[in-house]
Amino acid sequence: MTDAPPASGGPVHDAGDAIVLWHVPLSRSMRILWLLNELDVPFSLRVMDLRSKDMRAAEYAAIHPVGRAPAMQIEGHVIHESGAMIEYLCETRGRDLWRAPGDDGRLGWLDWLHFAETIGQHIANLTQSHLMLRDPATRSPTVMRLETARLTRTLRLVEQTVEGQDWLMSGGFSGVDCAVGWSVWTAGRFVRLTPALQAYADRCAERPAFRAALPKAGEVVLYDRDFYELPDA
Ligand SMILES: N[C@@H](CCC(=O)N[C@@H](CS)C(=O)NCC(=O)O)C(=O)O
């Protein structure tokens, strides 16, 4: 954790408060934007384009030397991991969306928070293959098929839970739905979701706070298709 340098990195949508989120529309930072909307706390948003030089600009290097999104300034510090952001925001600003040490469900809540990244790594690999490697000759169809199969497999754990209840925690919607829900909703661009998973993704997408986290007109978005087909064998 580092002390926050002066805010920079893109247009300010909403200034004058302690929380700043650096965000690439539709990317993992959408988890945090969605949660901030659920919490209804004031924040400033800096929107970046993953494919432009935004992420490698000197101003952003001072915020996130690795050049990833999200980054979040909070209480005079900058943090760099979406799971940590979700946990800290719930702990400090949304205890009904958290499970504190000693609470029922604490272990399950933590497991889901981190499992979101098990799903997320396959989404990142598929995003790289389908979108970032623009020349098809540089893509590996074998790796793309493997990553698609591995992503599908990770979703089974979520499916087992959302077949029987609306949200991941039996007590109702919580912060881990922002983490895993974004992953499932985004996974639907690369794999055909089962009915239970699609229904869960739809429940997430119907929430006003989720809708408020969708890209605004004129923002450059990460994904330009609803679904990315695998290349022919
Ligand atoms: N585990 C990190 C991953 C952050 C991350 O890799 N974000 C992607 C966008 S979804 C990114 O910035 N990619 C740019 C790159 O890899 O250069 C988190 O969840 O915050």
The ligand as an SDF file (V2000), in Angstrom:
LIG
                    3D

 20 19  0  0  0  0  0  0  0  0999 V2000
   -6.2260   -9.5250   -9.6020 N   0  0  0  0  0  0  0  0  0  0  0  0
   -6.3300   -8.1650  -10.0720 C   0  0  0  0  0  0  0  0  0  0  0  0
   -6.2490   -8.1930  -11.6100 C   0  0  0  0  0  0  0  0  0  0  0  0
   -6.2040   -6.8060  -12.2260 C   0  0  0  0  0  0  0  0  0  0  0  0
   -6.0860   -6.8960  -13.7400 C   0  0  0  0  0  0  0  0  0  0  0  0
   -5.2460   -7.6560  -14.2780 O   0  0  0  0  0  0  0  0  0  0  0  0
   -6.9330   -6.1470  -14.4350 N   0  0  0  0  0  0  0  0  0  0  0  0
   -6.9350   -6.1770  -15.8910 C   0  0  0  0  0  0  0  0  0  0  0  0
   -8.2720   -5.6420  -16.4130 C   0  0  0  0  0  0  0  0  0  0  0  0
   -9.5880   -6.7770  -16.0620 S   0  0  0  0  0  0  0  0  0  0  0  0
   -5.8380   -5.2900  -16.4350 C   0  0  0  0  0  0  0  0  0  0  0  0
   -5.6050   -4.2400  -15.9020 O   0  0  0  0  0  0  0  0  0  0  0  0
   -5.1670   -5.7300  -17.5020 N   0  0  0  0  0  0  0  0  0  0  0  0
   -4.1500   -4.9520  -18.1450 C   0  0  0  0  0  0  0  0  0  0  0  0
   -2.8830   -5.7330  -18.3270 C   0  0  0  0  0  0  0  0  0  0  0  0
   -2.8690   -6.9360  -18.0270 O   0  0  0  0  0  0  0  0  0  0  0  0
   -1.9180   -5.1380  -18.7920 O   0  0  0  0  0  0  0  0  0  0  0  0
   -7.6540   -7.5740   -9.5730 C   0  0  0  0  0  0  0  0  0  0  0  0
   -8.6150   -8.3410   -9.4400 O   0  0  0  0  0  0  0  0  0  0  0  0
   -7.7070   -6.3710   -9.2830 O   0  0  0  0  0  0  0  0  0  0  0  0
  1  2  1  0
  2  3  1  0
  2 18  1  0
  3  4  1  0
  4  5  1  0
  5  6  2  0
  5  7  1  0
  7  8  1  0
  8  9  1  0
  8 11  1  0
  9 10  1  0
 11 12  2  0
 11 13  1  0
 13 14  1  0
 14 15  1  0
 15 16  2  0
 15 17  1  0
 18 19  2  0
 18 20  1  0
M  END
$$$$
